[in-house]
């Protein structure tokens, strides 16, 4: 039997709606989000006005 899950990473199309579902419907605790944007992020992804959320060793580009 699994007693605890330390970390889960998901890619979703609507972050705010998904947070509400997992928090309000499933009763899970939202612990935070890391969000990056600006000149250095644009350079890293070679995009203009790029916004990204890192997840472990992978990066998810949220919008550009």
N, C-alpha and C positions, 0 to 999 in steps of 0.2 A: 504494500500500500504506500502511496506517495504521501508524505507528511507535509512537504513544503516545496514550493517552486520558487526559485530565487529570481529568475529573469525570463521574460518572454518578449520577443520582438515581433511586431506586426507591421505590415504595410497596408494602409487603408486609404480610401479615396476621400473621406471626410473625417478629419482628425477629431474635431469637436464633437461630432455626433457619436463617433466610436468611443471616445472617452466617457461620454454620458451613458452609453449603453453598458460598458463594462463596470462603471462605477455605480450607476443607479439601478440597473436591472440585475447584474450579477453580484453586486456588493463588493467588488474589488477596490483596492485603494490605489488612486492615482498618485504616484510619487514624484512626478515631474517630467520635464522635457528639456532637452538641450537643443538650442536653435542657433543657427549661424547665418549671417548675411553680411554684406559689405564687400569692399574691394578685394580683400584676401580670399573670400569665398568665391567671388566671381572669377578670380585668377585660377583657383584650384579646379573649378569645374568648367573653365573656359566658356562662361556664359555671362550675360549682363543681367543685373538685378536678380541674382540667384539666391534662393533661400534653401537651406539644407538642415536636416536633423541627423547627426551621427548616431549609429546604433551599433555598439560593440566595434567590430573591425570592419563593418559595412557602413556605407553612407546612403541615405535616401534623399534624393533631391525632391523637395516638396513643391517648389514652384519656380518658374523662371520665365 
